[in-house]
Amino acid sequence: MPTLLPRRARRLVVAVLATALALPGVPAAATPREPAAPQLTWSDCQDGFQCSTAPVPLDYDQPTGAQVQLALIKLPAPDPAKRIGTLFVNFGGPGASGLQRLRERGKWPWLFSAELRSRFDVVSWDPRGIGNSTAVRCFDTEADQQAFFGAFPEMPGDPSGEAPFYAASKDLADRCGQKAGSILQHVSTANTARDLDLLRRAVGDQKLTYHGISYGTFLGAVYANLFPDRIRAMVFDGSMDFVGSATGHDGTGPTVPLDTRQDVPRGIADTFDQFLKQCTAAGPDCAFSSGDPKAKWTAIMARAKQGPITVQGADGPETWTYSGIINTAGDLSDLRGWPDIADLLQRLYNAKNTVARLSVATGEQYTSNRTEAFNAIQCTDSDVPTDPAIYSRYAASEDQRVPYFGRIGALDMMSCAYWKAKDTDRYTGPWNRWTSAPILVINNRYDPSTPLHGAQDGAAELARAKVFVTDGFGHSSMYAPSTCTEQVKRNYLIAGTFPAAGKTCGLDANPFVTG
């Protein structure tokens, strides 16, 4: 009597055979276990957008069992006669609301030009675990949530702040484990990729056209390897190192913190150098440009190590700790925020006091479940160390290797050290399955969140990917406007055309210069 394979092993064998036998250009036939595509009913939801919901399986090992609801939003192509199909967009995170971001950014011309929008319905969604979809909820009320995060300690800039930061990170993990329910075992990116394939089928597209930003590139890479024959075109924008994120190269995931092993601190430091250079070039348009900005930065941080600095803000006195200054100065993803950082640094430099009493609460107020969802997804997708001592050691060594910003990469995902829930269907490779279309990877030369070296590593891990570098700074083309880069992306998405050899793009303007 033949030995029966376990259910998941049977599913994998069927999927591999279906892929191997598929004819070029023809999507693999649905397996008997593949759930039916949801029926979408779109309704107007203001400002030219349409909204819908889609039920999908909670557990794809039990496709006819419990369901989760996905919330979708669409910006329809204005002329159906010119429409190619649907462009699915994931704006990153994980944890960001696709509904909110498409409303805010769907008509930004450097991200989605009128010509691009004329050829596609642009669709985004809140992935499972996030926002308006079936969501990870770790607090009984929004007031409880805001009180918790409002009192959350700053990411420590020196060892003295580690103990309370670790304790709060563990508290968050414990709260989510107690309150979020069964969704925690099913929020892996692999399951979101399976959701995306159902959504592709639901809109009637034979193959997927996709634009993934930041974390959305990880989702795209997982989809490309789960469904390699179902790709029409994919853009990865601000891209990741997929092996580095999931398991670490050579299995270093359990021994090296996630962003340390991807060398995110070097990306922040290199971008901060560009911040100072662009500020100097902008002259009076940048508040921090007078004198030597690099020397002024060093002086500020030396003062902050002696004690918090108090400056006058729009709403009264503001007190800034060493950790708070580093965390704010390292937040360089969105170029629109660079002038405010420069203004803050100049006020800190001008401040007379060297030691001050804290006069404002630290932390940040939260009104969505973005932080909870980020941890729920990231902590199940990635191998991480679970011993707090490892984080402390790397915080110290990285602080020496990358002054000021090294500790960020060691400590920015601390709750994952304590996270208990896991999704057994997460995807960890292989990453090089031959796809039905090549993938376009675009990345800024200086990206603080997804450094260029990581994007190049990730592209090399894929079977068919080409990298296009924008000579600019900031995180992805979403936050670093370049109409030139948008045209490169547009030409690829519409016609499958890659940029010519030697083609380069820059940003539209210096971030400190207006008008």
ChimeraX attribute file (.defattr): number of C-alpha atoms within 10 A of each C-alpha:
attribute: neighborCount
match mode: 1-to-1
recipient: residues
	/A:1	3
	/A:2	4
	/A:3	5
	/A:4	8
	/A:5	10
	/A:6	8
	/A:7	9
	/A:8	12
	/A:9	11
	/A:10	11
	/A:11	16
	/A:12	11
	/A:13	12
	/A:14	15
	/A:15	17
	/A:16	11
	/A:17	11
	/A:18	17
	/A:19	19
	/A:20	11
	/A:21	10
	/A:22	13
	/A:23	11
	/A:24	9
	/A:25	14
	/A:26	12
	/A:27	18
	/A:28	19
	/A:29	12
	/A:30	11
	/A:31	11
	/A:32	9
	/A:33	13
	/A:34	15
	/A:35	15
	/A:36	15
	/A:37	18
	/A:38	17
	/A:39	14
	/A:40	15
	/A:41	10
	/A:42	14
	/A:43	12
	/A:44	12
	/A:45	12
	/A:46	9
	/A:47	8
	/A:48	11
	/A:49	19
	/A:50	17
	/A:51	20
	/A:52	17
	/A:53	18
	/A:54	21
	/A:55	20
	/A:56	27
	/A:57	20
	/A:58	23
	/A:59	20
	/A:60	20
	/A:61	14
	/A:62	12
	/A:63	15
	/A:64	15
	/A:65	11
	/A:66	12
	/A:67	16
	/A:68	16
	/A:69	19
	/A:70	23
	/A:71	22
	/A:72	22
	/A:73	25
	/A:74	26
	/A:75	22
	/A:76	19
	/A:77	21
	/A:78	15
	/A:79	12
	/A:80	13
	/A:81	9
	/A:82	11
	/A:83	17
	/A:84	16
	/A:85	21
	/A:86	24
	/A:87	24
	/A:88	22
	/A:89	22
	/A:90	27
	/A:91	27
	/A:92	20
	/A:93	18
	/A:94	25
	/A:95	27
	/A:96	23
	/A:97	24
	/A:98	25
	/A:99	25
	/A:100	17
	/A:101	18
	/A:102	22
	/A:103	17
	/A:104	10
	/A:105	14
	/A:106	21
	/A:107	14
	/A:108	13
	/A:109	16
	/A:110	20
	/A:111	23
	/A:112	20
	/A:113	16
	/A:114	14
	/A:115	13
	/A:116	22
	/A:117	22
	/A:118	19
	/A:119	23
	/A:120	24
	/A:121	22
	/A:122	25
	/A:123	25
	/A:124	26
	/A:125	31
	/A:126	25
	/A:127	30
	/A:128	29
	/A:129	30
	/A:130	29
	/A:131	24
	/A:132	21
	/A:133	21
	/A:134	19
	/A:135	24
	/A:136	28
	/A:137	25
	/A:138	22
	/A:139	19
	/A:140	10
	/A:141	9
	/A:142	15
	/A:143	11
	/A:144	12
	/A:145	19
	/A:146	17
	/A:147	13
	/A:148	19
	/A:149	18
	/A:150	15
	/A:151	14
	/A:152	20
	/A:153	22
	/A:154	18
	/A:155	21
	/A:156	24
	/A:157	25
	/A:158	16
	/A:159	12
	/A:160	9
	/A:161	14
	/A:162	20
	/A:163	14
	/A:164	15
	/A:165	19
	/A:166	21
	/A:167	16
	/A:168	19
	/A:169	20
	/A:170	18
	/A:171	15
	/A:172	24
	/A:173	24
	/A:174	16
	/A:175	14
	/A:176	23
	/A:177	18
	/A:178	11
	/A:179	14
	/A:180	19
	/A:181	13
	/A:182	13
	/A:183	20
	/A:184	24
	/A:185	20
	/A:186	25
	/A:187	30
	/A:188	26
	/A:189	28
	/A:190	25
	/A:191	25
	/A:192	21
	/A:193	23
	/A:194	19
	/A:195	24
	/A:196	21
	/A:197	19
	/A:198	20
	/A:199	25
	/A:200	23
	/A:201	17
	/A:202	15
	/A:203	16
	/A:204	12
	/A:205	17
	/A:206	15
	/A:207	22
	/A:208	24
	/A:209	23
	/A:210	26
	/A:211	23
	/A:212	23
	/A:213	26
	/A:214	24
	/A:215	24
	/A:216	25
	/A:217	28
	/A:218	26
	/A:219	24
	/A:220	26
	/A:221	31
	/A:222	25
	/A:223	24
	/A:224	26
	/A:225	22
	/A:226	23
	/A:227	23
	/A:228	20
	/A:229	25
	/A:230	25
	/A:231	21
	/A:232	19
	/A:233	22
	/A:234	27
	/A:235	26
	/A:236	29
	/A:237	29
	/A:238	30
	/A:239	35
	/A:240	30
	/A:241	26
	/A:242	28
	/A:243	23
	/A:244	24
	/A:245	24
	/A:246	23
	/A:247	20
	/A:248	22
	/A:249	14
	/A:250	8
	/A:251	13
	/A:252	16
	/A:253	20
	/A:254	17
	/A:255	16
	/A:256	20
	/A:257	29
	/A:258	30
	/A:259	21
	/A:260	22
	/A:261	19
	/A:262	25
	/A:263	22
	/A:264	25
	/A:265	28
	/A:266	24
	/A:267	23
	/A:268	29
	/A:269	21
	/A:270	18
	/A:271	26
	/A:272	23
	/A:273	14
	/A:274	16
	/A:275	25
	/A:276	19
	/A:277	14
	/A:278	18
	/A:279	25
	/A:280	21
	/A:281	15
	/A:282	17
	/A:283	14
	/A:284	13
	/A:285	16
	/A:286	23
	/A:287	20
	/A:288	26
	/A:289	22
	/A:290	13
	/A:291	9
	/A:292	11
	/A:293	21
	/A:294	16
	/A:295	9
	/A:296	19
	/A:297	17
	/A:298	13
	/A:299	13
	/A:300	22
	/A:301	20
	/A:302	13
	/A:303	18
	/A:304	21
	/A:305	16
	/A:306	13
	/A:307	18
	/A:308	22
	/A:309	27
	/A:310	23
	/A:311	19
	/A:312	13
	/A:313	11
	/A:314	6
	/A:315	6
	/A:316	9
	/A:317	13
	/A:318	16
	/A:319	21
	/A:320	24
	/A:321	24
	/A:322	22
	/A:323	23
	/A:324	19
	/A:325	23
	/A:326	19
	/A:327	18
	/A:328	13
	/A:329	21
	/A:330	21
	/A:331	19
	/A:332	24
	/A:333	22
	/A:334	18
	/A:335	20
	/A:336	15
	/A:337	14
	/A:338	21
	/A:339	19
	/A:340	15
	/A:341	21
	/A:342	21
	/A:343	15
	/A:344	21
	/A:345	21
	/A:346	20
	/A:347	19
	/A:348	25
	/A:349	20
	/A:350	12
	/A:351	14
	/A:352	11
	/A:353	13
	/A:354	15
	/A:355	16
	/A:356	16
	/A:357	11
	/A:358	16
	/A:359	12
	/A:360	12
	/A:361	12
	/A:362	17
	/A:363	15
	/A:364	15
	/A:365	14
	/A:366	16
	/A:367	12
	/A:368	18
	/A:369	22
	/A:370	21
	/A:371	18
	/A:372	25
	/A:373	27
	/A:374	18
	/A:375	22
	/A:376	33
	/A:377	28
	/A:378	23
	/A:379	27
	/A:380	26
	/A:381	23
	/A:382	24
	/A:383	24
	/A:384	26
	/A:385	20
	/A:386	18
	/A:387	12
	/A:388	15
	/A:389	10
	/A:390	16
	/A:391	24
	/A:392	18
	/A:393	14
	/A:394	19
	/A:395	26
	/A:396	16
	/A:397	15
	/A:398	22
	/A:399	20
	/A:400	13
	/A:401	14
	/A:402	18
	/A:403	13
	/A:404	24
	/A:405	25
	/A:406	26
	/A:407	31
	/A:408	25
	/A:409	25
	/A:410	28
	/A:411	26
	/A:412	15
	/A:413	18
	/A:414	27
	/A:415	23
	/A:416	27
	/A:417	23
	/A:418	21
	/A:419	21
	/A:420	15
	/A:421	20
	/A:422	18
	/A:423	21
	/A:424	12
	/A:425	19
	/A:426	21
	/A:427	22
	/A:428	16
	/A:429	16
	/A:430	12
	/A:431	20
	/A:432	17
	/A:433	18
	/A:434	15
	/A:435	21
	/A:436	20
	/A:437	19
	/A:438	19
	/A:439	27
	/A:440	25
	/A:441	24
	/A:442	26
	/A:443	31
	/A:444	28
	/A:445	24
	/A:446	29
	/A:447	29
	/A:448	27
	/A:449	26
	/A:450	29
	/A:451	29
	/A:452	24
	/A:453	21
	/A:454	24
	/A:455	27
	/A:456	21
	/A:457	17
	/A:458	24
	/A:459	26
	/A:460	17
	/A:461	19
	/A:462	21
	/A:463	17
	/A:464	16
	/A:465	21
	/A:466	17
	/A:467	21
	/A:468	24
	/A:469	19
	/A:470	22
	/A:471	15
	/A:472	24
	/A:473	28
	/A:474	32
	/A:475	27
	/A:476	29
	/A:477	24
	/A:478	22
	/A:479	17
	/A:480	26
	/A:481	25
	/A:482	21
	/A:483	19
	/A:484	16
	/A:485	27
	/A:486	20
	/A:487	19
	/A:488	20
	/A:489	27
	/A:490	22
	/A:491	15
	/A:492	18
	/A:493	24
	/A:494	17
	/A:495	9
	/A:496	17
	/A:497	13
	/A:498	19
	/A:499	18
	/A:500	8
	/A:501	7
	/A:502	6
	/A:503	11
	/A:504	14
	/A:505	18
	/A:506	18
	/A:507	18
	/A:508	14
	/A:509	13
	/A:510	14
	/A:511	23
	/A:512	23
	/A:513	15
	/A:514	7
	/A:515	3
